[in-house]
């Protein structure tokens, strides 16, 4: 992979894919807030999808096909295409559909990720309502204040995600201990951690399309990113055959001491049936 090619693809994402999808999301949200029917459907996994999800992803897929027909695509709404390609775009056109449908702005967003030979190399997180975008060009945060856990801020979309995960009680205990808990942030929570506005993000039960874009943004910001077993996401290999399996969990932040303390709590209180991922 050469940097010139990657820079060209990043520009394509920022200048072509992003504005097209963002316009669809903004327009559909405005119509929905005005009372329009946006064809809300319940998918097989019991999660909702609307015209916003489907139309935004369809537009992105069409543009990729026109400009880069040899690239692969993994999309939440319309599945996979050419996953054996060196370059694979991983799309979540509307991360946080439930918050979109409850008219909770700044708690949902657009995710565009790009993998090269199975590794994440570019990511983009976008809030269509504020127009703010975070991508791998984010300025790296050079210094971070070290603070005790009790003074930390943590974002976690929903505590119910811990239902079948390691150390549920320990993780809930962590959230009960801290100074500030943010909920229902979805991908915007990852962006806020990358930007240094929130100390830690803890998420579980995620699919690859939930993290493919957020990981490169966090990497670029200098964050520490591990799973609940302490495995560093920089060392991960990603298996595209796991399409549809929601089994990724993440703890990420810039203060390594906080990450280590949360991990230590998990390791000291694992459930009896937990088997660490190989």
N, C-alpha and C positions, 0 to 999 in steps of 0.2 A: 504494500500500500504506500503510495507516494503522497506527500502533503499537498501537492498541487491538485490532485484528483479529489482528495478529501475536502479541501477548501472550496472547490467548485460545487461539490455536492452539498456542503453546508450552506453555500450561497443560494443554491436551488431550493433548499428547505426554507430558508429565511425569506427569500424574495418571491417565490412562486407558490410553494405549498402552504406556508403559513398564512399569507393574506387571503388566499382563496378559502381555506377552511375557516379562518376566523370570521370572515364576512358571513359565511353560512351560519355559524354558531350565534353570532350577534343578532342577525336578522331573525332567526328562528326563536331565539330567546325573547326578543322584543315582541314578536307575534304572539308567543305563548303567554307573556305577561299581559297582553291585551285581550286574552281570552280565546285565541285561535286553537283549533285542533291540530296537534302536531303528531298524530298517529302513534301514541304510546303503546308499545307492545311488551309483553313479558316473554323473555327468552327461556330456553330450556333450563338454565341455571337459576331461574326465578328472579333474575335481575332485569330492570327495565331498559328499554331502548326506545328512542324517539326518532322522528324525522331528522333531528339535528345530528344524532350519532351517524345515521345511515348516509345522509346526504354529504356530510363532511368527509367521511371515509371514502365514499364513492368518488368524490371530486379529487381527493389526494391520489387514489389508486389510478384514476384516469390520467392525471398529469404524469405520474411516474411511468406509466405504460407508454405515454407519448414520447417522453424524453429519454427514458432508460429502460427500454423493453427487455433487456437481458437481466434486470435486477429482480430479486425476489421480494415478496411482500407477505407480512404477517399482520393481519388486521383483526381487531376484536369483533367487528360486525360481519365481515365477509370472508374470514378464514385465510388460508395460506395459498401462495402461488410461487413456484420455482424456489423452494427453500434450499436447493442445492447450489444456488448462485453464490458467488463470492460476496456480493453486496445484497443485503436484505434490509428492507425498511420495515420497522415494527411500529404499528400505529394503534393508538387509542384516541379516536377522534373526539371523545367526550369523557374524560375521566372524572367521575363524580356525577353521573347522570341523576342520581337521586337528589343531590343538592340543586342541580339544574331544575328539576321538576318541582322542588319545594321553593323555588325562586330565592335561592340563597347565594347571591353573587359573591365572587372571589373565593368560592369553595369548590370550583370545578374548572377544568382546563383541557387544553389540547396537548397531546403528547406525540412527538415524532422522534423515533429513535432510528439509528442506522448501525448495522453490524457489518463488519468485514471479516470474512472467514470465521464466523462464530464468535466474534468478540465485539463488544460495544465500543464504537469509535466516535459517535456524535449523538447528542441529545438536545431536545428543545422542549421547554415547558412554556405554555402560553396561557394567560388569563384573558379570554376574549372580551370580558366586560371592562377591565381596567386598561387593556391593551399592553400590559407588561409582559415581557418575554425574558426568560432565563435560558441560556444555552451554554455550550462549552467554551464560549468566549468570555464567560463571566470572570471578573477580576478575582484572582486568587487572594483569599484573605490571609494575610501574613502572620497576624498575631491573634491569639484567642485567650480570653481570661479563663483561668482555671477556677472553678467554683464547686462547692459541695453540692451533692445531689439535691438537698432540700431547697436550694436556691435556683435550681435549674428550671427551664421551660422545655416542655416536651409536646410534640404533636403526634397524635394517634387518631386515625380516622374514627375508629369505633372499638371499644373494648371487647365487644362480642367476637371480634376476629380471633381472640385468643382461645376460643372454646376448645379446640383440639390441638393446642400447641404446647410446647414445653413450658413448664413453670408458669402456668396461668396465674396462680396465686401470687407468685413472686413479681410478675409484671404488673398486676393490678396493685400490688403493694408499692412498687416503684411510683406508679402514677398517683397513688394516695399520699406519697411523701413529698412530692415536688411543689415548687412555688406556683407554677402555672401550667395548666394542661389545655391544649388546643385540640378540639375535636372536629370531625367532618371536614378536614382541610383537603383531603385527597392529595393530588399531585402538587397543589400549592404549598402544602406543608413541606414537601421535599425541597421546593424552590426556596422557601423561607429559611430552611436550615442551610442550604448552599450559600445563601446570601448573608448568613450570620444573624438573622433576625430572631431565630428560634434555636435553642441549643441542640436538641436531639429529636430525631424522628424514629418512632418505633411502629412498624407495620408487620402484618402477618397475612397469610392466606392470599398471597398475591400471584398473579399470572405474569408471564414474561412481558406481556404488553403493558403491564402496570409499572415496570421498572426499567425497561429498555432505554427509555429516554431520560429517566431521572438519574440513573447511575452515572452516565458520562458527565452530567452537570455537577453532581456531587464530587466525582473524581477531580474535575477541573477546579473546584473550589478548595481542594485539599482536605476534604472530609475523610474521616475514618469510617469504613462501611463493613459491617460484619453480619453474619446470620446468627440465629439464636444458639448455634453451637460454637460460635467464635471464629468461623471460617471467613477469611478476608475475601470480599467480592472482587478484588483485583486478581485473585488467583482462581476465580471460578471458570469452569467450562460450562457452556450452555448447550443443552440438548434440545434441538428444535422438535424432536419427537415427543416432547412433553407438552405439546400444544394442547391448551384447554385444561391443564392441571394447575390448580391454584395452590402451589406449595412453596413459594418463596417467602422468607421472612427477613426482616432488615432492622438493624439498629445502626444509625448513622449520626455523626456529629463531628465537630472540630475539636472538642475537648476529649482526648483519648482517655483521660482518667475517668470521665463520666461513663464512657462506653464500657471501660473495663469494670467499673463498679456495677453497672447493670448486668453485665455478663456474669459477674461473680455471684450475684443474687440468683440468677437463673441456674447456674451450675450447683449452687448449694440447695436448690429446691426443685429438682426435676421430678416429674410424675413417674410413677412406676413403669408405665408402658412406653416411655420415650426411648426411641432408638436414634442416635445421632446420624445425620445424613453422611454417607461416605464421601 
